[in-house]
């Protein structure tokens, strides 16, 4: 059943956005297909909304049908190869509950992705990653509904074409609707802390899975990246900007500029980390070029936007410069304007344009 004029702000972690003209919550694959068929008959555009943790909904809302694929279910199977266990997860399963489920069964691979809000269906779309782990390395296939033919299709890693916080699913949002994510995991008692901040927090680079999860959750809480009703920074989409990936030569130019303008004392003070070609942005990158990742938070703060910076009800988190926060009484328009000021400030200072992580829904054209 389609419900008219459903508020979407309460269904997003930002707490912003207008209503859906029509809304349908589907708990079975048959209901999903039926909703798409009915929307097609009525001439309605369809927008898929899961946990609402990585979206900005326009103040005007969404004209058409907003469909929530609230599919539930987890199933373990034996898998061939180095990883011994295959996990099938329905799209509507809360992601952090999936992580906890795997660790309770001694399955390694997702421990560093603890505490990330939202539903599992969004995980392959964004190619979710944190603290040195990325789901692209674990996903064997994604079952999707082809919104054109209404047939169920299984997409493997080649078809998913994962990139840095990107995938073929994100690049063609009107084609695919995620029904189930299939992960190949390994039975193992310990996991690696390959991310420097996590290894420093642990005091070593390997630890039991439960200890890794606890450390990740503690780090995320320290940055207001775990949902908490009492946290003043709670209304956000998490990290708003992707960490830019540039050539090593480009990074050296930024380092030299930073020294010349007094942003750091030495070129080596510009933080940078090795990156592979798959993480590169859409900009052309010379073949064989050495790539590095720059922390967007460092760029944002050196462009003059410090933690806690406010513009009325909108501002930066007091704990993390990558999180844009809605403190109440704001608007999506104000969030976009504030984000644009940050993007332009970074570009003016470093001649580099940041790319947003969240998906924008209900906007006539991409606002950033």
N, C-alpha and C positions, 0 to 999 in steps of 0.2 A: 504494500500500500504506500502511495506517495503522500507525504504530509506537507502541507503548504506552510510557507513563511516560518521556517525553523531558524532560530538564532544560531549563528556559527561561532560567535566569539567564545562562548563557554566550551566549545569543542576544540579550541586551540590553546596552546600554552602561552601565547601572547595575550590572550583575552581580548582580541580585537577583531573587527570585521562585521559586515552586515549579514543579513539573513540569506538562507537558500530559498529560492522561489519554491522549489520542491525538494524533499529529502526522503531518502529510502535507506533503511538499515537492513541489510541482507545477511541472513545467518546460514544460508546454504548456497551451493553453486547454482542450483536451479533457480533460486530467488534472484541471484545476480544476473543470470541470463534473462530471466523474465523481466527484470527492471530495465535492462538495456533494450529489450524488444519493445516494451511499452514506451520508453522514451523515444525510440526511433519512430514509432507510430504517431507520437504526439509532436514530433519535430523538435524535441528538446536536446540541447547540448548536455553532455554528461561530464561531471567533474568528480573524481574519486578523492575521498578524504578519509584517511585512516585515523591515527592517533592525534593528528593536528600539531605535532611537536616541531615540525620543520616547514611551516607554511605561514605566509602572510596573506590574509584574506582582505580584499578591498573593502572600504567603508560602505560601498554600494551593495556589497554582498555578491552572490553568484546567481545569475539569471539562467535557469535551466534546472537540471536535476543534480543534486549532490548525493552521491552513492557511497555509503559506508560498507565495505566488505567485512562484516563482523564474523568471519569464519573462524572456528576454533578447532583445535585438535593437534596433538603431537604423537608421532609414532616412530619407534626405533626399529631399524632393520640391520641385518648384517650387510657389510659392503666389502667388495674385493679391493685389493691393493693395500697400500701402506696404512691407510686409515681404516680402522676395523668396524666402525659403526656409522650408519647412515641415519640421519634424523630428518623426518618430514614434518614441517611446521606450517599450519594453516595461516593465512595472511592476517587474520584478526588477533592472533596471539600477542599479548604484550611482550615486547622484546626482552626486557630485563627478567621477566619470569622464565623465558626460554633459556637465557644464560644460566640462571639459577638451577633450572631443571638439568642442564647438561653437567654442571659441576657436581651436583648431588650424585650423579652416576659415574663420576670419574672420567668424564669426557673433556678433553682439552681442546682449546682453539678459540673459545669465545670469552675467556676470563677477563681479558683486557677491554672487552666491549660492555662491561657491567655498567649499570646505572644510566644507560642511554634510554630516554623515554620514547614512546611511540609504539607502533605496531610492527609486526614482522614484515608485512607486505611492503613497507617503505624501505626496508633494509637493503635489498638489492637495487632498488631504484637509485638510492643515494650512494651505493657502495660504501656503506657505513664503515668507519674506521676510527680507531683511537689507541693511543699508547702502544703503537707499534703493530697492532693487528688490523686486518681489513677483511671483510667478509668475502671479497672476491677470491681469496685464496682457499676458501672452504666450500663455496657453493658449487655443487655439481650440476644442478639444473634448477630452473624456476618454471613451475606450471602456471601458465597464463591463459586468459581468455582473450582471443583475438576479437577486438571490438568491431571489426569490420565483418568477419564471417561468423562470429559467435561460436567458433570452434575452439576447443581446448588444445593448446600447443605446449610442448616442452622445449624450453630454450636452454642450451648449454652455454658454457663460458664463451665460446667463440661468437655465438649469436648475441650474447649479452654485452660483449665488447666493453668491459669495465674500464673506466678511467678514474682519475682522482676525483672522488665524490661525484661520480658520474657513471652512466651506463646507457645502453641503447634504450632501456625502459624510460629513462628520464628524457632522452633526446626525442622520443616519439610518444608523448603521453596520451595521445588520442588513439593509439593503436593497441596497447597492451594493458590488461588489468591483471594484477598478480593475485593468484589463488593460493599458491603453496610454494614454499621455499624448501629446497632439499640441500642439506649440509652433510658433508663427509667429515667426521670427527675421529680423533684418535684416543684410545684408552691410554691414559697416562696420569700419574699422580702429581706431577709437577709441570710448571709452565715457565716460559722464558719472559724475562723483563728486558726486552731489547730497547725500550725507550728510556733515555737517560734519566728523565725526571722520576720515572717509576722505579728504576734500579736504585737511584739515590734514596728514595723513600724506603725501599726494602733493605738497603744496605748490601744487596747482592743481585746477581742477574738471573737467578733461578729460585723458585719457591713453590711450595704446595699451592694447588689451584685455589683453595679457599683463602689462603693468605694473599694471593695475587688479587683476587676479587675484593677483599677487604681494603687493600692498599689503593686500588683504583677508585673504589667508592669514596674513600677518605680524600683522595686528591680531587675528585669531582666535587665533593661537598665543599672543599676549601675554596672552590671557584664558583660556587652557587650553580653547579651543573647537575645537581640531583634535585628533583622536585621536592619542595618543602613549603607548606602553606605559611610558615612563619618567616620565610626568607624574603627580605625586601627586594631581592633580585629575581624572584621566582618567575615573573612573567617575561619570558624570552623564548627564542628559538634555539638557545645554546649558541654555539659559534656562528656568527652571522657571515663571516668572510672565510673563503678558502685561503689556505697558505699558498702564496704564489710560488710557482716553480719556474726558474729562470736558468739561463746558461751561467756557468761559472764566471765567464767573462762579464756578463751583465751584473752579477753579484759584486764583482770587484769594482765596477764603476759606481755602484750604489755605495759600497764601502768607502771608496775614495771621496765621494760627495759627502757622505756622512761625517767623515773626518774634517773635510774642508769647511763644513757648516757648523762644526762643534757638536754634532749629535753623538759622537763617540770619539774616544781618544786615539784609537788605532784601528786600522782596517780589519784586524782580526776580531775586534769587538762586535762587528756585525754578526749576529748568530746566523748560522746556515747549516744545513744538513744534506747529505747525499740524497738524490732522488733519481728514480728511473724514468725512462721515456714515457711510460704509461701514465705518469702523474702530470705530464706537461699540459699546459692549458691549450685552448684552441688555437692560440697564436702559432705561427710557423716557427719551428725549431730546427736549426741546421742538423742534418743527419750526422750522427756520431758525436754530437756536442755533449760535453759533460754538464749535467744538470744538478742544481741544488734547490732545496726548499728553504724559503725565508719565512720566519714567523710573522704572520699578518699582525699579531698583537703588538710586536715590536715596532712595526711600521706605523700602526695607528697611533700609538703613544708618542712616537717621535714626530708625528705630524701635528701634535698639539692636543690630542684627544685623550685625556688621562682618565683613569678609572674613577667612576663617580661623576663624571662630567654630565651636566643636566641641561636640557632645554624644556623647561616646564615638566609635564608628566612623562617625558621621554628622556632617556639618558643611557650612559654606559654603566654596566655593572660596576659596583664598587670593588669587585674581586677579580674581574677578568675583562680586559679591554676588547675582547672579541664579541661579547654579549651585549646586544642592544636591549634595553629593559623598558617595559611599560609599567609605570608606577601607579596607574589608575587614572581614569578620566581622559585618556589620550585617544589617538586615532591611528589608523593604518597610514593615512596620508602623512601624519607627523613622523611616524617611524621611517617611511620612505625618504622624507625630506632630510631627516637626521642622517640616515645612511648615505644619502647622496652627498651631504656635506663632508662626511668622513671619507668617502671614496674620492671626492674631488680634492680634499686636503692631502691625502696620501699621494694622489697623482701629481699635484702641484709640487710636492716636496721631493718625490722620488722618481717622477716620470714613469709611474707604474700604476695601472688600474686594477684595483681589487675586484674579484668576482664574488658575488653573493652565494651563500650555500642554500638558503631557503628557497622554496618554490612559491611563486606569486600567483594567487588564484583570484579570478574575478576582475583583473585589470585588463583594459582594452589592449594595451601594449605593455611589454615588459618595462617596469618602472626603473630598473637599474641595469 
